[in-house]
């Protein structure tokens, strides 16, 4: 990494062989970019990037093309590609990153630099017309939502129209290039209709607008709410990382994943990964798509899985803690895109600290400090019990993102949640997607149930951090907003009906079930031995 001329408005470089300067710190680069630089220094495969430091967040008017053009020229030289070049186009991701972790609270834009002129070059460069059209439709929709303020539903309606007219089913990740080309043209028309102007065909203009949108997202409602909840200073700002795109949607052995080096719910010492083939990272973390665990990746691409497992060991030993990481596999090549200390339940925090100490990753004093406030009361969890020994009948099942048991009245939106809370009732928030714009509602609810989403989606990470029971990706769940009800198979429940989420098994039940407290005796004995040594 190298810096610019001004101490408070610096641009940094992240790539193998770049040497950090004295100004490179988490406060200056944000933790995301700072940790990218550390991973690059460790020899892990990190796409090169430049970073607009956090100082620019307080002075967004200072960010002009003249400010970042030299850094972009450097990135072009490192990659051998040209931004806006119709023959060998460089595409970029533009990501936020504060000095403290704020998962999903600010914006990310992918595939910046793709235009009508550069799309043929991407096809020639990669040999994948499907990739080019998939990336283009993603860019138009993502840019339209984040920069132009178009509701995501408008682009989902385009997707539904293509499915109907071409008699397609399932995820758009299975569409061929012709269907994706049709979808892209629909998105371009939707953008022009709702934004009042054509989608920008100048790569430099796209980048400037994307950087501005990411900086503005620091002041978004969900980001401000999260900072209030976590007592984070508004003045620290966010950095902006501009990074070479790598493509998990190129087909073959390609995909995107998010994972934890250990299980963030119970601390089990094994990677806990969600992965989607033929996808980009936002598919996993956005909460709008459901993802699978790592088993398919390990089966289809065992070499990539072994490399990923090895990387998790490197990360833990270097950072000294369980890590939450994002990665992309591009045609069989593994790239690391992010790492940070992972959010975890108290139960996981205890086991992880104890295990890391036994493994020699941290010393006993560090383990003591990390577990000082953990005792029998904080580690006791609720489990469902049956008086007659017969298990209750579940309405459906979801993927467990945070354990425990939550019982409450089902609320489908903010108005219902507020009304139920005003009556003194506990509430379970039921949503179609696990999205972070629900953070203030999630803070007021006792649990979250979603139809779509992955265990590692940003909203699930926040739920776990807040200590909320969270089940995601319950495909059996149907939500009728107009009718104010939720359905499982032939059974419908009105909003306000009592439901119980079992975060231990992933089951959803109607009504209130009998529960009991369960304390982890073996873990408590290990904690006593650590603190009494």
Phi, psi and omega in degrees: 000137173230153186256174177267201188275324184265142184288328184262347178232078185250154171243133184243159178244140178235116178188159177300131180093348176282132184261127178298144173259178186295334183278351183284110181212163176303325180294328183272320184262347194077151185295327183299308181289323178300317179287331172301315180297320179294321178295320178298320179294334178280355181088008176284153187280101183240126176299138181295155185203162163238156190231124170276116187297167185299338180300331181292339182296327178276350181222059184299335179294342179283347181273103177235164177306328179297331181289317186259359186295320180296319178294323178295320177299319176299316181295322176299319180294321180294321185270341185073021181237163181240129179288119185083001180287123182288347181260314181230073188286139170266125174252149189232149164257147180234113190234149175274170176180103180275167176293346174235156183290127176224071191300119175075007185274343178237177193263157173227141175234137182243158172067024178297135181109354179273128181218178175302326183281325184270344182300314177300326178294321177295323177297314180294321184293321186257338185074016185233090177299328179296318177303313185298314181288327177295316179295321182293315181294326177295317181298311183300316181291315181294316178295319179299320181287312188278316185271313185269351177075025179278137180296139181300330182300331181296321179281330174294327177295323174300317180298315179297323180295318178296319178300314182296311188289329181255009178054049181255151177231165175081192185288149175296344177296344179262359181291148173276177188293330180293318178293321179291325176297316177299316180298319179298315179298323176295317178299318180298319179292320178297317179301310183297321182293317187268334178271343180080010177202162182289153175301134186297130181255011176254119184299320181295321178294320176302313183296316179299316180292323180294316178299316179298321180294321179295317177297319179295331183293345173300330182258012179293160183301316183290325179292318178296317179299317181297318179297322177297317181296324186257006179056051179258134182293128178297337189281347186288331174072175177241146169273170176231120179260124178250112194229146176301132177290138164240150196245111172275355182253030182271355181091177180063223179273074181219151178172184182226147181211160174226140182204174175237143181292341173217165181293119183283352179269316182235357176084006181307132186279068177208147180302141183237099196232138167251136185216143174232125172290151176053052185215163169254163188303325181297336177298328183274313189273344186292334184087003180263350180231148176268146182234162178260167172287190188277353190302319181293320177299315181296327180282314185283322184227070184300327179295317178296318180297317178298320177296321180293316178299317178298321179295324179297324178293318178299315182297313182297318183290326180283315184271345175072025180196166174298135184247146171255117189229156175238146182210159175230141172250116180248107178050045176088358179255129183271129175238135174265131184248340183192149166211149178200160175300131187278141172291142185210162175283163175303320179301314179294321180302318180294310183294319182297315180298316180295316181293318179297323177294316179294330180277355179082011179284322175232162179270171184296324180297320178295318178299320177298315181298321183286340184246010186303323184262012180259124180218188183302322182293316183285336183264353178286132180242161178262139177230153180277134177235157180241129183295325183261005179083353179267131180294141178293159180275124183274146173286325182183182181224147174231176176278133183280116176259336177206131189277186183102189179230132177231130176238134180187174178281134183288127177237132183262346181205179184297319183297316179294319180298314181296321181293318180292321178294323179295334176277001179082017183266148168286152188227140168250119180279125181245120185225157177290317182236154177267083187246149186284348177292351176271013190300320181290325176292319180298324179297329182271345183268167176264341180200163180230131175234128180230153177283321181242172176116158180248161179300332183260006176299153187303321181295323178293322177299316180294319179301317179296319179297324181277356180078026180263140172294135187217122173240128183236165174064036177275090186292341177285344183286133172240139182238122178249091183296318182296321181273352179063050181207164176234148184230150173225109184063232180272357185261132178242143177236134178286153172305137184097346177293148181279130175230157178235130176257125175259096180289352179277323182249344183089006183273150175241134183233154171275140175082188180260133180248157178288137180230164176220157178271142181227122181256139181279088189299316180299318180294319179296322177296320179294321177296317178300319180294321180295311185283342180258010184297000000 
